[in-house]
Amino acid sequence: MWLISIRDLQFRRRRFSIAVAATALVFAMTLLMAGVSASLHNEPRRITDVIGADSWIVAKGTAGPFTAATVVPADAAAAIAAAPGVETADPLVILHSAMREPVDRDVNVIGYRIGGLGAPPLTAGRRPRAPGEVVADSLLGLELGDGLAAGGQQFEVVGIGDGITYYFGTATIFVPLEDAQAMGFSGKPLATTIVTAGRASSPPQGLDALGPAEVRADLERPLASGTQSIDFISVLLWFTAAGIIGSIIYLSALDRTRDFAVLKATGAPNRSLMIGLALQAIVLSVASAALAIVLAQVLAPAFPFSVEIPLRSYVYLFLIAASVGLVASLAGLRRAVGVDPALAFGGA
Amino acid sequence: MNGLHIAGLTIEYSSGDYVVRPIDGLNLSVPPGELVLLLGPSGCGKTTLLSVLAGILKAHSGSVRFNEINVGALKERALTDYRRATVGVVFQAFNLIPSLTAVENVAVPLLAAKVPTSKARARAEALLREVGLADRLTHKPAGLSGGQQQRVAIARALAHDPPLVLADEPTAHLDYIQVEGILRLLRELAAAGRTVIVATHDERLLPLADRIVELAPKGTSKPRPPEHLVVGRGDIIFRQGEAGDLIFIVWRGEVELVRARGDNSELVVDRVGPGRYFGELAPIFGLPRSATAHATTDAVVTGYTPKDFRRQMGSPSMADMIIGADLQPLDHEPTGTGRIGQESS
C-alpha cells in the first residue's frame, strides 16, 4: 500500500513541499542549537588543551583559575617547579578585558611567560618575543601587524590563532606575562595560577592543585544555564516540528477520509492504512532532515556565535526526525483507523 | 445453497434522537447469475441494505448468507476477507482515489491483499481492457469522464473476481449515453454467473433486472370508502414505519402520536383532539408513517384517502394540508359502531 502513500505525496506535493520547507527550517534550528551547545562544551576543553598544563595551582579555596579573582605570587612558580614530579612550572595571568582598538570588543586575555607553558597555537605569524606583542584569535578579524589596544596597553599583532574562545565564544588574545600583569595587577608580580607540566605529589602550603578536568568543570559552570536554555529551546523546536508534521499528516488523513472508507470497504486492513500514513510521516520527516542539513550549513556561518555541529547530531537528526514523524502521525493514524467504511456508500 | 439468501432482515439505526427502521423483515433469495434491482426513493434503505450485504453494517436482526457464508456472524478479520474476496462494490460517486491512475485504482484491492505488484497491475490492465478503457490506463480520475470513472469503479469491483457484485446508484452521475454502456456492463456481470444487486431510484433501469424488489412501503392509491374506527384507550391506529394511505379525523376522544427514540423511549409528537386530523404526510408523499398513533382515551376517528379528505375539509389547498393549517371538517361524525379494524356500517 506504499504506492498510495507515495502517489498521495506526489498529488499533494505543493502542500508537502511547504511542510518540508517549514520543518526543515525547524530541524536546521535544532542542528544550529546543537552546534552552539557543542561549541559551549568544546570551549573549556580547547582552552585547557591549549594551555597544556597537567595541574593548575591556585590560591586555597579557589574554584578555578578562570572564574575566581584570587591571585598567587608569580615567583611561587620556582618553588613549585622544584617539587618532585613537576617538570616545569610557569605563572599564568587570566583576565577578561575590553579591546578598544581597532574596535570595542570584549576579549579574554591570557598572559604567559615567553617560552613557558600557555603558548598559543598559531595559524599565521609567530608567538610574542617581547612585551607589546600579541597573538589574536581570528574571530577578532585582525591581520598581522595590526595595532590592538586593551587594558591600557598597546600591542602589535604578530600571530593569529583560530578557535580559541571561551565564555560564550569570546575571543582570546595571548600576551607576554608582563603585559598581562600590567593590565590586571598594575604591574605587580602576581599570577592567577601557576601551571605545571607533571604533577607534584601534594600542593604547596596555602595553595590548591587542580587537574584539567576540574578546571574545565569550573569553566563550564557559568555556562550551565546557557546550555540548559539551548537544550530547552531544542526540545521546543522538536515539538514544533512534530506539530508541523502532525498537522500535515492529520490534514492528509482528513482529506482522504473517503479514500480510507473505500479502501476499508474493499477489504484493506487497518494495518495497511496505518503503515501508509506512517510512511508519509517518515518520508516527510526524513526529507525535512536532509534539507535541514543543507540549511544548517548555509546558516551556520551567518550565526553570531561559534557553531560546531557534531557528526552524531546529523545521525540523531534522522533518527529523531523519523521518530517525531511517527509520533506526530498518531492523530492521523487514529483518524484513519476510525473511518467508517460505510462512508464509501455516501453520494458525491 | 449458492447465491444470496436474506431471511427476516431488519435494519434499524438511530438518526439523531429517533429510530429509523428502513428494512423491516426482508426475505429475499437471489441465485447466481441473477440481477436484482432494489428500487425505491431516497431514504428507503437501499444503500443501507447494500452496506449490510457488503459486510459493512450489522443488521438489527435476521440473517444474510452468501454461498453458505453467514455474513452477520463474521468477526473483524473474516469480515475484511469477505469484503475483499467475496464482494465487489460499485459506489455511487465512483470513489476513485484521485492521486492514482486508472490502473492503480483497479490494482489497489489486489495490493491490499498482498498480490505482487506486477500481477496486480497485469490483472488491473486486463480488467480495464474488458470495460473498454485500454487507452485510459494511465489517466487519473480527473482526466476521465463520469462514464469512464464508473467503468474504472466497476473494474475495481471485479479485481478479485467476486461472486457478489453490489452497485449503488450506478447511473446517478451519468448522462444517458454513458448510462447505456454501464447498463450493458452490469448485465454482463450477471451473465458471467455472478449475483448482482443494483440499488437505484431510476425506474428506467427496470428492464435490466431479472427481479425487482421495491423497498419503500407503498400505500394503495385506489379509491376506497372512509374507514370509521371506534377505538378503546391504548388501541393503535397505525404504527411507525408502516405504509400509510389514510388521513384521520378525530371526532371524539384523543389520539397521541409518538415516535420511537434511540434510547428505547418514546417522544410524544402531538396529541390530537376532536375536530383535528393527523397522519396526512405519509399518504400525500407516499412515505412510511413517521410516528405511531394510539388512542389515549376511548375515541372515534375516520380515515380518508387524501382526495376524500380534501373534500371533507372543504377543498383546502395542498399547502394548507401539508403545513397542518387549522382546518375544520364540513360534515359531522359519521354514524357507526365499528371497533378498530372494522369499517363503519
Interface residues (C-beta under 8 A of the other chain):
Chain A: M1 L3 I4 R7 D8 Q10 F11 R12 R258 D259 A261 V262 L263 K264 A265 T266 G267 A268 P269 S272 P341 A342 A344 F345 G346 G347 A348
Chain B: T47 L50 S51 A54 I56 L57 R77 T80 D81 Y82 R83 R84 A85 V89 F91 Q92 A93 N95 I97 P98 S99 L100 E104 V108 P109 L111 A112 A113 T117 R156 A157 A159 H160 D168 E169 A172 H173
